[in-house]
Amino acid sequence: MFKKRGLIRIACLAVVVVSGVCGTACFHRAYRAYDPYYNDYHKWNDREADYYRQWCRETHRDGAREFRRLPPDEQEEYWKWRHQHGDHHH
């Protein structure tokens, strides 16, 4: 009887841990990116990511590289490009 309870508890705990890890790893969270050159914020979601990938293609950059990891001068270049393309008021 005690063995069954222990196994059930372990199984439940494993389900909770796995679902928490998968939920965190699988869920893409949007964040707000501040554009210091235009003094506005952009919600970095799938739409903004599409614009970023388009910019990367047009400027021959690695689209797999995270925007947050770009040097400030490249971020500035992106924001200038971004304000000339599409709806930038999020």
Buried (B, 14 or more C-beta within 10 A) or exposed (E): EEEEEEEEEEEEEEEEEEEEEEEEEEEEEBEEBEBEBEEBEBEBBEBBBEBBEBBBEEEEBEEEEEBEEBEEEBBBBBBEBBBEEEEBEB
